[in-house]
Amino acid sequence: MKKNILLTFDYELFLGSRSGTVENCLIRPTEKILNILKENQARAIFFIDTTYLYRLEKLSETNANAERDFNIIKQQLVEIASEGHYLFHHLHPHWLDARYLEDINQWDLSDTGRYAFASLNESGKDMLFKYSDSFLTDINAKAHSKNKCNGYRAGGLYIEPFDSFKPFFEKYGIKYEFSVVPGEKKTGEKLFYDFTQCPDDRPYSFSENPTVESVQGGFIEFPITKIKIKGITKLLNSIYYRSSKITPGNKLFGDGVSVTSAIRNSDNDGSGKKYLSFEMAISIELLNPVLLALFKRTIKQKHFVHFLSHPKLQSEVSVRSMDKLLQFCNSNFECEFDFMGFYK
């Protein structure tokens, strides 16, 4: 039985008052992820926060620490691309207003006034896409990769209003979109999305709206899979989570501070208050010995599973569990990890 398994990772620092370090948020956890992908012959997509790299490259002209960080990131991205993985666009515009904390070589991203892509003027939007396209194309060239940088995930998943993005998708040849979490909704004046009416079990074509299927559409949406944690599994996971806080293997690699919940949360997040169950996007960082069986069952039940994950949120336990999950997949199914092969 064939399974289409899409492993995606947002390659980014933390986006709040303290970004965390490059070594702990990006380099170390990504190395571990790459090793597991190689061992299990799995291909992944890495969404690269190129607005951060734009700021970092500018700073590296006058700052030795920034120059070192920029160079080791480029080196790792070449490695990622050379191993056959995809490097796609991931823009967080509020990096333009980030403040560098020189004494700790981190950044303060507390100013979220330009978190929404739509808040930029047209020249600002084009500048970010142009830099991202040039940077990722150069990395692929250095890696001798034939992959194109023709995919996108919106920062915070804020892909609406899509008319803010469409001209730049067309200009820079972006065809594949990965931001929609079916069933989720966020209301707000500047930051909003409504993913409540879109297909949830397969990739689909769209034209003007990433949540409305259009057979003749020029773009393809790959919806992110949601997982429901309920009953005894939820109880055991809660017990494991509380007890594991003192276990070294459960400590996150990342060492920064997240963006405020008002920015990142959907209106559905209140479902976490339900005692019997809650739903969320399926991700590698959720993996632990309790949830591993639930993840396996989800893959058994579905033909298409799209994981939304982050290197910065991994722990030793989650990456070990990822290894076990991929071994299970390869042992029990014919697995396609390359999204370009989903249509064969």
VOPAGU-2260 file (C-alpha; in pm, 1 decimal, decimal comma):
REM VOPAGU-2260
SITE   aa  ch    i         X         Y         Z
SITE  MET   A    0       0,0       0,0       0,0
SITE  LYS   A    1     141,3     339,9    -100,0
SITE  LYS   A    2     161,2     626,2     147,8
SITE  ASN   A    3     241,0     985,7      53,1
SITE  ILE   A    4     429,8    1125,4     352,7
SITE  LEU   A    5     533,1    1489,9     340,1
SITE  LEU   A    6     795,5    1590,2     597,0
SITE  THR   A    7     836,4    1967,3     623,3
SITE  PHE   A    8    1051,2    2175,9     858,4
SITE  ASP   A    9    1045,0    2552,4     914,9
SITE  TYR   A   10    1414,1    2644,1     934,6
SITE  GLU   A   11    1392,7    2949,3    1158,6
SITE  LEU   A   12    1493,0    3099,2    1491,2
SITE  PHE   A   13    1241,0    3189,5    1760,5
SITE  LEU   A   14    1035,5    3495,4    1671,1
SITE  GLY   A   15     977,2    3666,2    2005,9
SITE  SER   A   16    1182,4    3881,8    2242,8
SITE  ARG   A   17    1489,6    3656,3    2214,1
SITE  SER   A   18    1561,1    3460,2    1897,0
SITE  GLY   A   19    1783,6    3191,2    2045,6
SITE  THR   A   20    2119,2    3092,7    1901,2
SITE  VAL   A   21    2196,3    2963,0    1554,3
SITE  GLU   A   22    2380,4    2662,4    1695,3
SITE  ASN   A   23    2096,4    2540,3    1917,9
SITE  CYS   A   24    1792,7    2641,9    1709,5
SITE  LEU   A   25    1921,2    2546,7    1364,7
SITE  ILE   A   26    2255,4    2370,4    1327,8
SITE  ARG   A   27    2243,8    2097,8    1595,9
SITE  PRO   A   28    1881,2    1983,7    1557,7
SITE  THR   A   29    1896,3    1997,7    1177,7
SITE  GLU   A   30    2208,1    1778,5    1176,8
SITE  LYS   A   31    2018,0    1516,9    1375,4
SITE  ILE   A   32    1716,9    1541,3    1144,5
SITE  LEU   A   33    1935,5    1503,7     834,9
SITE  ASN   A   34    2100,1    1192,3     976,6
SITE  ILE   A   35    1763,5    1028,1    1039,0
SITE  LEU   A   36    1632,8    1125,2     696,1
SITE  LYS   A   37    1940,0     972,2     533,5
SITE  GLU   A   38    1917,7     650,8     735,2
SITE  ASN   A   39    1554,0     608,7     633,9
SITE  GLN   A   40    1594,7     723,5     272,6
SITE  ALA   A   41    1339,7     999,8     324,4
SITE  ARG   A   42    1327,6    1334,5     148,6
SITE  ALA   A   43    1200,5    1649,9     318,9
SITE  ILE   A   44    1120,9    2014,6     252,7
SITE  PHE   A   45    1294,8    2286,9     452,6
SITE  PHE   A   46    1124,7    2626,7     451,8
SITE  ILE   A   47    1405,0    2879,1     493,5
SITE  ASP   A   48    1342,0    3202,3     684,2
SITE  THR   A   49    1520,5    3417,0     428,1
SITE  THR   A   50    1411,2    3751,0     576,4
SITE  TYR   A   51    1625,3    3663,6     878,0
SITE  LEU   A   52    1910,9    3577,0     642,8
SITE  TYR   A   53    1866,0    3910,8     466,5
SITE  ARG   A   54    1917,8    4093,2     796,8
SITE  LEU   A   55    2200,0    3860,0     899,9
SITE  GLU   A   56    2389,3    3906,8     574,7
SITE  LYS   A   57    2369,1    4284,7     607,4
SITE  LEU   A   58    2495,4    4269,1     965,6
SITE  SER   A   59    2773,9    4026,7     872,6
SITE  GLU   A   60    2943,9    4304,7     676,5
SITE  THR   A   61    3043,7    4470,6    1005,6
SITE  ASN   A   62    2998,2    4204,1    1275,1
SITE  ALA   A   63    3219,9    3895,5    1309,7
SITE  ASN   A   64    2962,7    3689,4    1504,5
SITE  ALA   A   65    2697,4    3756,5    1242,8
SITE  GLU   A   66    2942,4    3667,8     967,9
SITE  ARG   A   67    3019,1    3335,6    1136,4
SITE  ASP   A   68    2648,7    3257,8    1181,1
SITE  PHE   A   69    2572,4    3345,9     820,7
SITE  ASN   A   70    2850,4    3126,4     688,9
SITE  ILE   A   71    2763,3    2818,5     896,9
SITE  ILE   A   72    2398,1    2849,2     795,1
SITE  LYS   A   73    2492,7    2867,3     427,8
SITE  GLN   A   74    2718,3    2566,3     473,2
SITE  GLN   A   75    2435,0    2365,3     628,5
SITE  LEU   A   76    2187,4    2471,4     361,2
SITE  VAL   A   77    2426,3    2353,9      89,6
SITE  GLU   A   78    2446,4    2019,9     271,4
SITE  ILE   A   79    2066,0    1998,1     290,5
SITE  ALA   A   80    2027,7    2071,3     -79,8
SITE  SER   A   81    2311,5    1838,1    -181,3
SITE  GLU   A   82    2131,7    1550,5      -6,0
SITE  GLY   A   83    1829,2    1601,1    -229,6
SITE  HIS   A   84    1602,0    1792,3       5,9
SITE  TYR   A   85    1403,9    2094,8    -107,7
SITE  LEU   A   86    1472,4    2452,2       4,6
SITE  PHE   A   87    1161,5    2669,4     -21,6
SITE  HIS   A   88    1061,6    3022,9      73,8
SITE  HIS   A   89     944,0    3118,5     422,8
SITE  LEU   A   90     905,6    3489,6     495,4
SITE  HIS   A   91     860,2    3656,9     834,5
SITE  PRO   A   92     847,8    4029,6     745,9
SITE  HIS   A   93     884,0    4152,1    1104,3
SITE  TRP   A   94    1251,2    4050,9    1084,6
SITE  LEU   A   95    1288,7    4386,6     908,2
SITE  ASP   A   96    1226,1    4553,1    1245,4
SITE  ALA   A   97    1427,3    4309,8    1459,8
SITE  ARG   A   98    1686,2    4454,7    1697,8
SITE  TYR   A   99    2025,1    4284,1    1723,9
SITE  LEU   A  100    2138,6    4202,1    2079,3
SITE  GLU   A  101    2512,6    4218,2    2033,5
SITE  ASP   A  102    2608,7    4109,5    2384,7
SITE  ILE   A  103    2442,7    3767,2    2339,2
SITE  ASN   A  104    2448,0    3743,0    1957,9
SITE  GLN   A  105    2071,4    3705,9    1936,8
SITE  TRP   A  106    1780,3    3918,4    1814,9
SITE  ASP   A  107    1477,6    4085,5    1969,3
SITE  LEU   A  108    1168,5    4052,1    1746,9
SITE  SER   A  109     921,2    4212,2    1987,3
SITE  ASP   A  110     810,1    4464,0    1723,9
SITE  THR   A  111     545,1    4267,4    1533,1
SITE  GLY   A  112     390,3    4565,2    1354,8
SITE  ARG   A  113     494,3    4420,5    1020,0
SITE  TYR   A  114     427,9    4053,8    1099,5
SITE  ALA   A  115     167,2    4039,5     823,4
SITE  PHE   A  116     306,1    4025,2     469,1
SITE  ALA   A  117      16,6    4245,3     353,2
SITE  SER   A  118     147,9    4526,6     577,2
SITE  LEU   A  119     442,3    4582,3     339,5
SITE  ASN   A  120     428,1    4808,4      36,3
SITE  GLU   A  121     475,0    4655,6    -307,3
SITE  SER   A  122     846,2    4737,2    -331,9
SITE  GLY   A  123     904,2    4585,1      12,9
SITE  LYS   A  124     720,9    4267,8     -84,0
SITE  ASP   A  125     918,2    4236,5    -404,5
SITE  MET   A  126    1247,9    4297,9    -224,5
SITE  LEU   A  127    1185,9    4003,8      12,5
SITE  PHE   A  128    1087,2    3765,0    -264,9
SITE  LYS   A  129    1374,5    3877,0    -486,2
SITE  TYR   A  130    1630,2    3823,4    -211,9
SITE  SER   A  131    1478,7    3488,6    -115,2
SITE  ASP   A  132    1475,8    3365,7    -474,0
SITE  SER   A  133    1834,1    3478,2    -535,6
SITE  PHE   A  134    1964,6    3333,1    -209,1
SITE  LEU   A  135    1799,9    2991,3    -244,5
SITE  THR   A  136    1888,5    2965,6    -614,1
SITE  ASP   A  137    2252,0    3031,5    -524,1
SITE  ILE   A  138    2247,0    2762,8    -252,8
SITE  ASN   A  139    2102,0    2507,9    -496,2
SITE  ALA   A  140    2370,8    2597,3    -748,9
SITE  LYS   A  141    2648,6    2550,2    -493,0
SITE  ALA   A  142    2494,2    2212,6    -399,8
SITE  HIS   A  143    2463,8    2109,9    -765,9
SITE  SER   A  144    2094,7    2051,9    -699,2
SITE  LYS   A  145    1844,0    2057,6    -982,4
SITE  ASN   A  146    1559,2    2137,4    -742,6
SITE  LYS   A  147    1386,2    2469,0    -795,3
SITE  CYS   A  148    1285,8    2709,3    -518,8
SITE  ASN   A  149     922,3    2705,7    -632,2
SITE  GLY   A  150     742,4    2636,6    -303,6
SITE  TYR   A  151     623,0    2862,7     -21,8
SITE  ARG   A  152     499,8    2856,4     338,2
SITE  ALA   A  153     369,9    3179,8     485,2
SITE  GLY   A  154     510,2    3305,3     812,9
SITE  GLY   A  155     262,6    3214,5    1085,8
SITE  LEU   A  156      61,2    3038,8     809,4
SITE  TYR   A  157     -87,4    3377,2     716,1
SITE  ILE   A  158    -133,3    3310,9     345,3
SITE  GLU   A  159    -443,1    3530,3     328,9
SITE  PRO   A  160    -520,2    3763,7     166,5
SITE  PHE   A  161    -367,7    3566,0    -119,8
SITE  ASP   A  162    -383,8    3861,5    -358,1
SITE  SER   A  163     -88,7    4002,8    -159,6
SITE  PHE   A  164     117,0    3699,6    -262,1
SITE  LYS   A  165     -12,3    3601,6    -605,4
SITE  PRO   A  166     182,0    3858,0    -814,1
SITE  PHE   A  167     508,6    3742,2    -655,5
SITE  PHE   A  168     422,7    3373,8    -689,5
SITE  GLU   A  169     378,1    3438,2   -1059,7
SITE  LYS   A  170     686,9    3658,4   -1093,7
SITE  TYR   A  171     921,5    3417,3    -912,9
SITE  GLY   A  172     775,8    3092,2   -1042,7
SITE  ILE   A  173     623,1    2967,2    -717,6
SITE  LYS   A  174     369,6    2693,0    -781,1
SITE  TYR   A  175     347,2    2491,9    -458,3
SITE  GLU   A  176     190,8    2622,7    -135,5
SITE  PHE   A  177     210,1    2461,1     212,7
SITE  SER   A  178      37,1    2691,8     464,9
SITE  VAL   A  179    -318,8    2562,1     504,4
SITE  VAL   A  180    -428,6    2369,5     815,8
SITE  PRO   A  181    -783,0    2251,9     733,7
SITE  GLY   A  182   -1040,5    2342,1     995,4
SITE  GLU   A  183    -835,2    2624,3    1148,6
SITE  LYS   A  184    -951,2    2985,1    1162,0
SITE  LYS   A  185    -798,3    3309,0    1287,8
SITE  THR   A  186    -987,4    3637,5    1296,3
SITE  GLY   A  187    -819,0    3973,8    1324,1
SITE  GLU   A  188    -778,6    4308,1    1154,6
SITE  LYS   A  189    -434,0    4239,1    1005,8
SITE  LEU   A  190    -366,8    3873,2    1080,6
SITE  PHE   A  191    -635,9    3632,2     970,8
SITE  TYR   A  192    -708,5    3314,5     781,2
SITE  ASP   A  193   -1005,8    3086,0     731,2
SITE  PHE   A  194    -919,2    2726,2     645,2
SITE  THR   A  195   -1252,5    2577,4     749,5
SITE  GLN   A  196   -1388,9    2486,6     405,6
SITE  CYS   A  197   -1094,7    2337,3     214,1
SITE  PRO   A  198   -1011,4    1973,8     128,0
SITE  ASP   A  199    -814,0    1804,4     404,8
SITE  ASP   A  200    -711,4    1466,2     263,3
SITE  ARG   A  201    -504,7    1542,5     -48,3
SITE  PRO   A  202    -320,1    1811,5    -241,5
SITE  TYR   A  203    -545,9    2021,8    -465,1
SITE  SER   A  204    -517,6    2294,0    -729,0
SITE  PHE   A  205    -630,0    2651,2    -666,3
SITE  SER   A  206    -624,7    2984,4    -841,2
SITE  GLU   A  207    -733,4    3291,3    -641,5
SITE  ASN   A  208    -785,3    3141,3    -296,3
SITE  PRO   A  209    -570,1    2864,6    -141,7
SITE  THR   A  210    -874,9    2722,2      37,5
SITE  VAL   A  211   -1093,2    2688,7    -273,4
SITE  GLU   A  212   -1019,4    2399,6    -506,6
SITE  SER   A  213   -1000,0    2492,0    -874,7
SITE  VAL   A  214    -924,4    2210,5   -1117,2
SITE  GLN   A  215    -768,3    2450,5   -1366,1
SITE  GLY   A  216    -580,8    2649,3   -1100,7
SITE  GLY   A  217    -213,3    2727,1   -1152,2
SITE  PHE   A  218    -108,4    2659,5    -792,3
SITE  ILE   A  219    -117,0    2345,3    -577,8
SITE  GLU   A  220    -194,3    2345,2    -206,1
SITE  PHE   A  221     -59,0    2070,2      20,5
SITE  PRO   A  222    -282,9    2086,1     331,8
SITE  ILE   A  223    -123,8    2011,2     667,3
SITE  THR   A  224    -264,5    1707,8     847,6
SITE  LYS   A  225    -434,2    1749,7    1184,0
SITE  ILE   A  226    -421,9    1491,9    1459,5
SITE  LYS   A  227    -672,8    1441,0    1739,5
SITE  ILE   A  228    -536,0    1347,9    2081,6
SITE  LYS   A  229    -813,3    1213,1    2300,8
SITE  GLY   A  230    -915,5     974,1    2575,7
SITE  ILE   A  231    -652,4     760,9    2743,4
SITE  THR   A  232    -388,6     877,9    2493,8
SITE  LYS   A  233    -445,6    1240,3    2597,5
SITE  LEU   A  234    -429,4    1145,5    2965,9
SITE  LEU   A  235    -109,7     943,8    2927,5
SITE  ASN   A  236      46,5    1215,3    2710,9
SITE  SER   A  237     -29,1    1477,1    2976,3
SITE  ILE   A  238     126,9    1260,4    3246,6
SITE  TYR   A  239     430,7    1193,3    3027,9
SITE  TYR   A  240     466,1    1563,6    2943,7
SITE  ARG   A  241     458,4    1670,1    3309,4
SITE  SER   A  242     700,4    1401,0    3422,7
SITE  SER   A  243     937,4    1450,8    3130,8
SITE  LYS   A  244    1010,5    1815,1    3209,4
SITE  ILE   A  245    1289,1    1701,2    3438,8
SITE  THR   A  246    1424,2    1445,3    3189,5
SITE  PRO   A  247    1726,0    1576,8    2992,1
SITE  GLY   A  248    1624,8    1395,0    2672,3
SITE  ASN   A  249    1302,8    1596,2    2652,3
SITE  LYS   A  250    1471,4    1935,0    2667,6
SITE  LEU   A  251    1426,4    2134,4    2348,2
SITE  PHE   A  252    1736,8    2205,3    2142,0
SITE  GLY   A  253    1612,9    2558,9    2075,5
SITE  ASP   A  254    1691,1    2826,4    2332,9
SITE  GLY   A  255    1482,4    3126,7    2232,8
SITE  VAL   A  256    1146,3    3286,5    2317,6
SITE  SER   A  257     838,7    3231,6    2099,3
SITE  VAL   A  258     629,8    3504,7    1943,1
SITE  THR   A  259     326,6    3604,3    2150,3
SITE  SER   A  260      30,4    3367,1    2146,5
SITE  ALA   A  261    -192,6    3644,1    2007,1
SITE  ILE   A  262      17,1    3636,1    1688,8
SITE  ARG   A  263      59,1    3262,7    1640,5
SITE  ASN   A  264    -261,4    3108,9    1776,8
SITE  SER   A  265    -577,3    3032,7    1583,5
SITE  ASP   A  266    -924,1    3091,8    1723,2
SITE  ASN   A  267    -950,8    2713,4    1758,0
SITE  ASP   A  268    -676,2    2702,3    2020,6
SITE  GLY   A  269    -940,5    2723,6    2289,0
SITE  SER   A  270   -1007,8    2360,0    2206,6
SITE  GLY   A  271    -704,5    2283,9    2422,4
SITE  LYS   A  272    -930,2    2358,9    2718,5
SITE  LYS   A  273   -1142,8    2057,9    2635,0
SITE  TYR   A  274   -1071,3    1780,3    2878,4
SITE  LEU   A  275   -1153,9    1491,2    2648,5
SITE  SER   A  276    -966,2    1580,7    2329,2
SITE  PHE   A  277    -787,7    1844,1    2126,6
SITE  GLU   A  278    -667,8    1875,6    1767,2
SITE  MET   A  279    -350,7    2024,0    1627,0
SITE  ALA   A  280    -123,9    2005,0    1325,6
SITE  ILE   A  281      75,6    1682,5    1322,4
SITE  SER   A  282     443,8    1749,6    1383,8
SITE  ILE   A  283     766,0    1567,3    1464,5
SITE  GLU   A  284     822,5    1776,9    1776,8
SITE  LEU   A  285     505,9    1626,3    1927,5
SITE  LEU   A  286     649,0    1276,5    1903,2
SITE  ASN   A  287     719,4    1082,7    2221,0
SITE  PRO   A  288     674,9     718,2    2329,0
SITE  VAL   A  289     309,2     782,8    2415,9
SITE  LEU   A  290     208,5     944,5    2086,7
SITE  LEU   A  291     413,4     717,6    1860,5
SITE  ALA   A  292     130,3     462,3    1841,6
SITE  LEU   A  293    -119,2     737,6    1751,2
SITE  PHE   A  294     108,6     863,2    1472,7
SITE  LYS   A  295     143,7     509,8    1335,5
SITE  ARG   A  296    -232,7     465,2    1342,6
SITE  THR   A  297    -280,8     795,8    1161,4
SITE  ILE   A  298     -46,3     687,6     883,0
SITE  LYS   A  299    -225,7     351,0     856,9
SITE  GLN   A  300    -558,6     528,6     813,8
SITE  LYS   A  301    -456,5     801,1     568,5
SITE  HIS   A  302    -311,8     797,3     218,7
SITE  PHE   A  303    -161,5    1147,4     254,1
SITE  VAL   A  304       3,5    1284,1     570,7
SITE  HIS   A  305     172,2    1625,4     587,1
SITE  PHE   A  306     391,3    1698,0     892,2
SITE  LEU   A  307     455,3    2060,6     996,4
SITE  SER   A  308     771,3    2067,2    1211,3
SITE  HIS   A  309    1058,6    2287,8    1329,8
SITE  PRO   A  310    1422,8    2200,6    1408,0
SITE  LYS   A  311    1422,9    2446,9    1698,7
SITE  LEU   A  312    1140,6    2257,4    1875,0
SITE  GLN   A  313    1300,4    1913,7    1857,2
SITE  SER   A  314    1439,2    1716,4    2150,4
SITE  GLU   A  315    1644,8    1399,5    2172,2
SITE  VAL   A  316    1321,6    1210,1    2239,2
SITE  SER   A  317    1136,7    1353,3    1939,0
SITE  VAL   A  318    1417,1    1282,7    1691,4
SITE  ARG   A  319    1459,5     927,2    1822,2
SITE  SER   A  320    1084,9     880,8    1788,4
SITE  MET   A  321    1102,0    1020,7    1435,1
SITE  ASP   A  322    1354,1     750,4    1351,4
SITE  LYS   A  323    1122,5     480,9    1487,0
SITE  LEU   A  324     825,8     625,1    1296,8
SITE  LEU   A  325    1009,7     631,4     964,8
SITE  GLN   A  326    1137,2     278,1    1018,9
SITE  PHE   A  327     775,8     171,3    1077,8
SITE  CYS   A  328     664,5     347,1     759,2
SITE  ASN   A  329     931,1     189,4     542,9
SITE  SER   A  330     874,5    -155,8     691,8
SITE  ASN   A  331     498,6    -158,7     642,1
SITE  PHE   A  332     422,4      53,8     337,3
SITE  GLU   A  333     549,0     170,6       2,2
SITE  CYS   A  334     637,1     524,7     106,6
SITE  GLU   A  335     674,2     826,4    -120,2
SITE  PHE   A  336     850,2    1110,2      63,0
SITE  ASP   A  337     912,5    1329,8    -242,2
SITE  PHE   A  338     605,8    1548,7    -295,4
SITE  MET   A  339     682,9    1561,0    -666,6
SITE  GLY   A  340     624,3    1186,0    -676,0
SITE  PHE   A  341     275,5    1202,6    -523,3
SITE  TYR   A  342     117,9    1212,8    -868,8
SITE  LYS   A  343     296,6     912,7   -1018,9
